[in-house]
């Protein structure tokens, strides 16, 4: 999309105490300079190499510093904006044509004879290879909050992180259809709003932290995408009764004994923030609208996690809930104590915070915490389709298209009873292969497995009938005709086979091995 002028970016609320944040007026000129020097995701990967680039995600900068020691225009920008190093003014002037304006607008600040960046700027590739940049607090583009220095002048409670694993996961999960209105709830540095700008006519982005809104404003301006409607507030309060075709959220889902960090701690007891977000979402979805979010949920004594999370679901919404990981209470506490930098503080203070976390979990009978994805679609169905499953295995990203297909298949199955299912025609998904498992030399396999290399990369056992049925599906014959042919081949009663086969067909359709043929 074409760049927009600064006048398109309304001023978000003031960011409160802390270092001055840049003004976006010179963002277009800065973007031109960054592009000219190759300060893009591909350009930085080529300069640094995969080892140094990967090390940055672990907050390790030494490999990148070594890769940029020979100088050059791109190396100067990497050191300045990505590694938070001072760069000689002459070196910066050679690559940044609008140096004085960037200083005046607050992107850069003098440090003796050198210049330093006031914010992190991380190159980021869009869905279709667009060159974008994510603006965040100093230290947060490399290694998240663990990279922030004590001399940053920013209250750690109000940090605005850059793009991380959770951000890219949610971006890959999001359904990318043309939408009229999209809402990025808890926008942070604006990553999801940036993606939404490519397929939604109007984008609203909210955050409880005013600094986050100002960072999101910079991210959008520097990336040259249309302005979002930026609003401050918690959960759905900033949008009143407005409805959206898409709601995405990477919320502050961390379950902690006290809300210390705005970017991660929801400030509610346990997993109540995620519960509230899910329950209230239907009131803000247009008919057929989507809500997609990341969440944590408690595993509590005497309650299955599926029962807990599905109890959050609003009426009239189909839902697909996927638990990707479970950590015990000690692992969970340690993860987020490290995230907050507590492992580098006084050992006594660390032990006290660790103990408080475990005390809170023990009081609430929590044995572990699950992490996963929740996708809702406002279908209005009297009997919504709800699936909650555990899937710790690798998946194919981006997954958004597969998620949309999954919900479309639920619609199909809801509309077709067993008789209609046998009248329908199907094709075998093109990525499906068949594996036969058994002892070497055996006449017949012990079982047959259908395996998909796409989407969720599922595998499922099928019997001889199921394998034969799937192998014949090419869209030309109704399912019932195929079942009758298999019955004749196997010498079975076709009526009996017609009675028991629809259940297997439903499973294969739901999991994506079979695709219904339209018409």
Buried (B, 14 or more C-beta within 10 A) or exposed (E): EEBBEBEEBEEBBEBEEBBEBBBBBBBBBBBBBBBEBBBBBEBBBEBBBEEBBEBBEEBBBEBBBEBBEEEBBBBBBBBBBBBBBBBEBEBBBBBBBBBEBBBBBBBBBEEEEBBBBBBBBBBBEBBEEBBBBBBBBBBBBBBBBBBBEEEBEBEBEBBBBBBBEBBBBBBBBBBBBEBEBBBBBBBBBBBBBBBBBBBBEBBBBBBBBBBBBBBBBBBBBBBBBBBBBBBBBBBBEBBEEEBBBBBBBBBBBBBBBEBBBBBBBBBBEBBBBBBBBBEBBBEBBBEEBBBBBBBBBBBBEEEEBBEBBBEBBBEBBBBBBBBBBBBBBEEBBBEBBEBBBBEEEEEEEBEEBBEBBBEBBEEEEBEBBBBBBBBBBBBEBEEBBBBBEBBEEEBBEBBBBBBBBBBEBBBBBBEBEBEEBBEBBBEBBEBBEBEEEEEEEEEEBEBBBBBBEBBBBBBBEBEBBBBBBBBBBEEEBBBBBBBBBBBEEEEBEBEEBBEEBBEBBBBBBBBBBBBBBEE
